[in-house]
Amino acid sequence: MPNKIIHVDRIGNVTFQKNKRSKNVSITIRPLKGVVVNLPHYVSYNFAKDVVEKKRDWILNHIPKIEKIENKQTVFTPSTDFSTKYRKLNISSEKTDRVKSLITSEKIIIKYPEHIPVKDERIQEIIRTVITKALRIEAKAYLPGRVEFLAQQLNFKFNKTFIKNAKTLWGSCSAQNNINLNLHLMRLSSHLIDYVIIHELCHTVEKNHGKKFWKLMDSILGNAKSLSKELKKFSIQIY
């Protein structure tokens, strides 16, 4: 899917990506991704840029809302209080030329060069990479067993469990009844992790979100939509 970044007056850099599945020019504004334009292969970039310029007022109206969400993202410092399900983040500086990291059974330890500000974009990126590595370790150790346990307790049958670093979904269930779970679940409380797992297990029986699906969910969890609402308070990408 070819990408091209074009500067648009008053908007800034816009990512244009040609997509064989696109039938029309579509504009999305997402946290951390900015303005993204999908267009069919047969549409020129200049034409798509004209569409963006015609939608300039709409885009400018929505950009501050996205920036407000982005500003919620944690800037990790030595005083940041951050934990995964099993580990606590520990950041400190030392006389070193590179970032050092260690993941133990209880901690995510990161030491950065004292001559580089911890808020430097490069340092923040490394910190997030190490956190993601720790989340993956935890997810692989915890989630497959938890799926197996809940499936047995609730009499569901599924195929396999896969751990993914997805950008938008906490979980999904394939047509083959494979359960896909996001490693970022390990940032959530246990009851929300179970909610997502049960949600996907219910999809082994009911493939859509119709009345039968929510009736099945309620039979297990009570008011399932209240848990769905609680989950929406959390973001996969913003933390």
Beta strands, then each sheet from edge to edge (+ up, - down):
strand 1: 3-8
strand 2: 12-18
strand 3: 26-30
strand 4: 34-39
strand 5: 88-94
strand 6: 100-103
strand 7: 107-113
strand 8: 161-164
strand 9: 171-173
strand 10: 179-182
sheet 1: 1+ 2- 4- 3+
sheet 2: 5+ 7+ 6-
sheet 3: 8+ 10+ 9-
end
